Amino acid sequence: MACDLWLVPLVDVLCHSPDNPFAEELAVYDRALIAAGLPPVPIHGYVPGLSGDVAPVAGFDYEALHFLRRAHLLHLCGLEVTPVDALGGDYEQLLEMFAPTAQQSHLVWHYDHAGAYLPIDFAHPLSDEELLAGGGPLGSSHGLLRELEAVAPHLGIDPTNPPPPPTPPAHPTELDEPAAPIGYDDGPFARERHVWLGLHAAATRSLAQSSMILFS
């Protein structure tokens, strides 16, 4: 199944508009942030050419996202990061055995087709009843980028000079729609690398443009 990442600029012309489609989500995020002693969602003045548009930034196969999460969880737990051909019981066992570690990870502990990453730096994903009833744990773009950089060497990626990101999806894809054909490289971590590059592009642009990242 396809999984898209979208960037939503946190600018006043969108966020303060009565027609803002993300108004309810932003209100929930504000409450969770303030309860954790953090500032609310940062809203900036619109700057043409800098603020960007609501647009897809990356797309990948839903299962491949879990390949990357598995690799990062192995790394977090001090285990050897090994490639696999398919997800199986070992990944579920990892999540069960190392649940506290997984729940502290911005990359691992996140719903797949909901929720958001915000350009605010906090150590661990935020989670409360209201978030879990809606979009799931709330992540930090800073935290996501740190974790991507940490796992990169295990996938054969130089985080200081990564390859160019894949081309974003040409159009929004539905939850049950197959992912568009992807030209993976020949390496043993080809699927993980593809997702890593998409998430890395989203995280860096989120911080540069003060945009939130949404899964869809």
PASE-513301 format. One record per residue (C-alpha): x, y, z; residue number from 1; residue in one letter. Coordinates in nm, 3 decimals, m for minus. Last residue first. Layout:
% PASE-513301
{{X, Y, Z}, NUM, 'A'}
...
This chain:
% PASE-513301
{{m0.160, 1.022, 0.454}, 216, 'S'}
{{0.126, 1.106, 0.685}, 215, 'F'}
{{0.169, 1.470, 0.781}, 214, 'L'}
{{0.489, 1.669, 0.826}, 213, 'I'}
{{0.463, 2.015, 0.980}, 212, 'M'}
{{0.627, 2.311, 0.815}, 211, 'S'}
{{0.873, 2.561, 0.958}, 210, 'S'}
{{1.036, 2.606, 0.615}, 209, 'Q'}
{{1.391, 2.491, 0.697}, 208, 'A'}
{{1.284, 2.258, 0.978}, 207, 'L'}
{{1.011, 2.085, 0.777}, 206, 'S'}
{{1.238, 2.086, 0.472}, 205, 'R'}
{{1.502, 1.887, 0.661}, 204, 'T'}
{{1.245, 1.646, 0.803}, 203, 'A'}
{{1.065, 1.584, 0.473}, 202, 'A'}
{{1.386, 1.527, 0.276}, 201, 'A'}
{{1.510, 1.290, 0.547}, 200, 'H'}
{{1.180, 1.103, 0.544}, 199, 'L'}
{{1.202, 1.049, 0.168}, 198, 'G'}
{{1.569, 0.950, 0.178}, 197, 'L'}
{{1.511, 0.707, 0.465}, 196, 'W'}
{{1.217, 0.547, 0.280}, 195, 'V'}
{{1.437, 0.469, m0.020}, 194, 'H'}
{{1.726, 0.355, 0.201}, 193, 'R'}
{{1.506, 0.111, 0.392}, 192, 'E'}
{{1.382, m0.040, 0.066}, 191, 'R'}
{{1.733, m0.080, m0.076}, 190, 'A'}
{{1.888, m0.219, 0.242}, 189, 'F'}
{{2.066, m0.514, 0.075}, 188, 'P'}
{{2.188, m0.286, m0.205}, 187, 'G'}
{{2.074, m0.309, m0.567}, 186, 'D'}
{{1.894, 0.025, m0.584}, 185, 'D'}
{{1.516, 0.049, m0.576}, 184, 'Y'}
{{1.327, 0.179, m0.879}, 183, 'G'}
{{0.984, 0.228, m0.729}, 182, 'I'}
{{0.655, 0.146, m0.901}, 181, 'P'}
{{0.376, 0.360, m0.752}, 180, 'A'}
{{0.242, 0.234, m0.421}, 179, 'A'}
{{m0.073, 0.026, m0.443}, 178, 'P'}
{{m0.393, 0.209, m0.343}, 177, 'E'}
{{m0.566, 0.100, m0.022}, 176, 'D'}
{{m0.478, 0.418, 0.170}, 175, 'L'}
{{m0.537, 0.643, m0.131}, 174, 'E'}
{{m0.261, 0.819, m0.320}, 173, 'T'}
{{m0.225, 1.194, m0.367}, 172, 'P'}
{{m0.080, 1.294, m0.705}, 171, 'H'}
{{0.261, 1.309, m0.876}, 170, 'A'}
{{0.427, 1.146, m0.578}, 169, 'P'}
{{0.757, 1.308, m0.474}, 168, 'P'}
{{1.073, 1.226, m0.676}, 167, 'T'}
{{1.326, 1.036, m0.467}, 166, 'P'}
{{1.573, 1.227, m0.249}, 165, 'P'}
{{1.923, 1.303, m0.377}, 164, 'P'}
{{2.195, 1.088, m0.217}, 163, 'P'}
{{2.305, 1.173, 0.137}, 162, 'P'}
{{2.610, 1.388, 0.218}, 161, 'N'}
{{2.633, 1.443, 0.594}, 160, 'T'}
{{2.411, 1.141, 0.665}, 159, 'P'}
{{2.646, 0.913, 0.467}, 158, 'D'}
{{2.418, 0.624, 0.378}, 157, 'I'}
{{2.516, 0.255, 0.380}, 156, 'G'}
{{2.214, 0.143, 0.577}, 155, 'L'}
{{2.400, 0.109, 0.908}, 154, 'H'}
{{2.553, 0.453, 0.846}, 153, 'P'}
{{2.203, 0.607, 0.825}, 152, 'A'}
{{2.070, 0.482, 1.161}, 151, 'V'}
{{2.191, 0.781, 1.364}, 150, 'A'}
{{2.115, 1.042, 1.097}, 149, 'E'}
{{1.756, 0.918, 1.070}, 148, 'L'}
{{1.726, 0.931, 1.448}, 147, 'E'}
{{1.846, 1.290, 1.467}, 146, 'R'}
{{1.614, 1.393, 1.181}, 145, 'L'}
{{1.312, 1.241, 1.353}, 144, 'L'}
{{1.398, 1.417, 1.678}, 143, 'G'}
{{1.423, 1.755, 1.507}, 142, 'H'}
{{1.100, 1.691, 1.315}, 141, 'S'}
{{0.936, 1.617, 1.651}, 140, 'S'}
{{0.660, 1.358, 1.680}, 139, 'G'}
{{0.301, 1.349, 1.801}, 138, 'L'}
{{0.165, 1.005, 1.885}, 137, 'P'}
{{m0.165, 0.906, 1.720}, 136, 'G'}
{{m0.383, 1.097, 1.479}, 135, 'G'}
{{m0.713, 1.095, 1.661}, 134, 'G'}
{{m0.795, 0.883, 1.966}, 133, 'A'}
{{m0.423, 0.847, 2.039}, 132, 'L'}
{{m0.380, 1.224, 2.046}, 131, 'L'}
{{m0.675, 1.277, 2.281}, 130, 'E'}
{{m0.570, 0.996, 2.512}, 129, 'E'}
{{m0.214, 1.119, 2.543}, 128, 'D'}
{{0.113, 1.073, 2.355}, 127, 'S'}
{{0.408, 1.300, 2.289}, 126, 'L'}
{{0.705, 1.150, 2.109}, 125, 'P'}
{{1.039, 1.183, 2.293}, 124, 'H'}
{{1.308, 1.448, 2.335}, 123, 'A'}
{{1.137, 1.764, 2.220}, 122, 'F'}
{{1.248, 2.004, 1.946}, 121, 'D'}
{{0.966, 2.180, 1.764}, 120, 'I'}
{{0.930, 2.166, 1.386}, 119, 'P'}
{{0.623, 1.938, 1.420}, 118, 'L'}
{{0.582, 1.577, 1.309}, 117, 'Y'}
{{0.227, 1.462, 1.249}, 116, 'A'}
{{m0.045, 1.207, 1.309}, 115, 'G'}
{{m0.216, 0.984, 1.058}, 114, 'A'}
{{m0.145, 0.716, 0.799}, 113, 'H'}
{{0.135, 0.524, 0.966}, 112, 'D'}
{{0.094, 0.601, 1.334}, 111, 'Y'}
{{0.418, 0.692, 1.507}, 110, 'H'}
{{0.649, 0.527, 1.756}, 109, 'W'}
{{0.931, 0.403, 1.532}, 108, 'V'}
{{1.077, 0.724, 1.389}, 107, 'L'}
{{1.014, 0.951, 1.688}, 106, 'H'}
{{1.152, 0.684, 1.921}, 105, 'S'}
{{1.066, 0.676, 2.293}, 104, 'Q'}
{{0.780, 0.429, 2.240}, 103, 'Q'}
{{1.017, 0.186, 2.069}, 102, 'A'}
{{1.248, 0.183, 2.370}, 101, 'T'}
{{0.959, 0.113, 2.610}, 100, 'P'}
{{0.826, m0.159, 2.372}, 99, 'A'}
{{1.157, m0.346, 2.348}, 98, 'F'}
{{1.034, m0.701, 2.384}, 97, 'M'}
{{0.699, m0.638, 2.213}, 96, 'E'}
{{0.828, m0.429, 1.923}, 95, 'L'}
{{1.122, m0.666, 1.871}, 94, 'L'}
{{0.888, m0.965, 1.881}, 93, 'Q'}
{{0.671, m0.808, 1.612}, 92, 'E'}
{{0.981, m0.751, 1.399}, 91, 'Y'}
{{1.100, m1.108, 1.452}, 90, 'D'}
{{0.759, m1.244, 1.358}, 89, 'G'}
{{0.793, m1.148, 0.998}, 88, 'G'}
{{0.873, m0.861, 0.767}, 87, 'L'}
{{1.009, m0.973, 0.432}, 86, 'A'}
{{1.343, m0.998, 0.252}, 85, 'D'}
{{1.548, m0.906, 0.557}, 84, 'V'}
{{1.859, m0.692, 0.607}, 83, 'P'}
{{2.063, m0.700, 0.929}, 82, 'T'}
{{2.126, m0.427, 1.184}, 81, 'V'}
{{2.310, m0.610, 1.462}, 80, 'E'}
{{2.157, m0.544, 1.803}, 79, 'L'}
{{2.231, m0.254, 2.036}, 78, 'G'}
{{1.863, m0.192, 2.112}, 77, 'C'}
{{1.856, 0.142, 1.931}, 76, 'L'}
{{2.020, m0.013, 1.623}, 75, 'H'}
{{1.769, m0.297, 1.608}, 74, 'L'}
{{1.491, m0.039, 1.648}, 73, 'L'}
{{1.636, 0.164, 1.361}, 72, 'H'}
{{1.644, m0.135, 1.127}, 71, 'A'}
{{1.289, m0.236, 1.220}, 70, 'R'}
{{1.164, 0.118, 1.161}, 69, 'R'}
{{1.326, 0.117, 0.818}, 68, 'L'}
{{1.160, m0.212, 0.722}, 67, 'F'}
{{0.839, m0.074, 0.872}, 66, 'H'}
{{0.842, 0.213, 0.623}, 65, 'L'}
{{0.900, m0.042, 0.347}, 64, 'A'}
{{0.566, m0.204, 0.433}, 63, 'E'}
{{0.377, 0.118, 0.355}, 62, 'Y'}
{{0.546, 0.156, 0.016}, 61, 'D'}
{{0.686, 0.500, m0.045}, 60, 'F'}
{{0.598, 0.859, m0.112}, 59, 'G'}
{{0.774, 1.186, m0.044}, 58, 'A'}
{{0.725, 1.563, m0.030}, 57, 'V'}
{{0.356, 1.592, m0.106}, 56, 'P'}
{{0.233, 1.952, m0.107}, 55, 'A'}
{{0.075, 2.220, 0.110}, 54, 'V'}
{{0.272, 2.515, m0.024}, 53, 'D'}
{{0.605, 2.678, 0.053}, 52, 'G'}
{{0.694, 2.935, 0.317}, 51, 'S'}
{{1.002, 3.070, 0.144}, 50, 'L'}
{{0.898, 3.190, m0.201}, 49, 'G'}
{{0.627, 3.417, m0.069}, 48, 'P'}
{{0.670, 3.480, 0.306}, 47, 'V'}
{{0.362, 3.400, 0.517}, 46, 'Y'}
{{0.392, 3.515, 0.876}, 45, 'G'}
{{0.472, 3.238, 1.118}, 44, 'H'}
{{0.275, 2.998, 1.338}, 43, 'I'}
{{0.469, 2.789, 1.591}, 42, 'P'}
{{0.260, 2.506, 1.741}, 41, 'V'}
{{0.238, 2.575, 2.113}, 40, 'P'}
{{0.544, 2.607, 2.337}, 39, 'P'}
{{0.639, 2.306, 2.552}, 38, 'L'}
{{0.556, 2.226, 2.914}, 37, 'G'}
{{0.420, 1.880, 2.828}, 36, 'A'}
{{0.060, 1.997, 2.884}, 35, 'A'}
{{0.135, 2.291, 2.652}, 34, 'I'}
{{0.245, 2.054, 2.375}, 33, 'L'}
{{m0.054, 1.823, 2.412}, 32, 'A'}
{{m0.301, 2.115, 2.413}, 31, 'R'}
{{m0.137, 2.275, 2.111}, 30, 'D'}
{{m0.138, 1.946, 1.920}, 29, 'Y'}
{{m0.512, 1.904, 1.980}, 28, 'V'}
{{m0.576, 2.260, 1.856}, 27, 'A'}
{{m0.358, 2.194, 1.551}, 26, 'L'}
{{m0.558, 1.881, 1.468}, 25, 'E'}
{{m0.888, 2.068, 1.489}, 24, 'E'}
{{m0.766, 2.352, 1.267}, 23, 'A'}
{{m0.612, 2.130, 0.998}, 22, 'F'}
{{m0.870, 2.202, 0.726}, 21, 'P'}
{{m0.818, 2.579, 0.771}, 20, 'N'}
{{m1.138, 2.738, 0.637}, 19, 'D'}
{{m1.159, 3.000, 0.913}, 18, 'P'}
{{m0.802, 3.098, 0.814}, 17, 'S'}
{{m0.557, 3.143, 1.099}, 16, 'H'}
{{m0.352, 2.833, 1.008}, 15, 'C'}
{{m0.344, 2.900, 0.635}, 14, 'L'}
{{m0.272, 3.272, 0.603}, 13, 'V'}
{{m0.082, 3.257, 0.934}, 12, 'D'}
{{0.185, 3.015, 0.825}, 11, 'V'}
{{0.269, 2.667, 0.951}, 10, 'L'}
{{0.345, 2.529, 0.607}, 9, 'P'}
{{0.197, 2.178, 0.561}, 8, 'V'}
{{0.442, 1.925, 0.417}, 7, 'L'}
{{0.296, 1.594, 0.306}, 6, 'W'}
{{0.427, 1.240, 0.333}, 5, 'L'}
{{0.249, 0.969, 0.136}, 4, 'D'}
{{0.209, 0.597, 0.207}, 3, 'C'}
{{0.108, 0.355, m0.067}, 2, 'A'}
{{0.000, 0.000, 0.000}, 1, 'M'}
